[in-house]
């Protein structure tokens, strides 16, 4: 069977491809993620100094001149999954940002620098 025939056979198998969401899986099973430090093969250079639960002031995506408080949900190398404060446990507005490109600051930075701190819509 050539590659094209294999694709046709797979397409007709009735199998639906499902994307796994680790956050949903952990929540549904009541599980906790194992820290990266538990795996000796993980390169410690990938640790970025951010940890779940940390609060930051971050530029609002729809108005980069305005900032709001966000909580770090998870980290993945240079990426952070953030949730604006006020969303509680609602993950629909979670967003990823690259720490090398995003405007991320410690709490109090807006006040010290006379920047607008306002909740996103």
Beta strands, then each sheet from edge to edge (+ up, - down):
strand 1: 55-60
strand 2: 63-76
strand 3: 79-84
strand 4: 95-98
strand 5: 104-105
strand 6: 116-117
sheet 1: 4+ 3- 2+ 1- 5+
sheet 2: 4+ 3- 2+ 6+
end
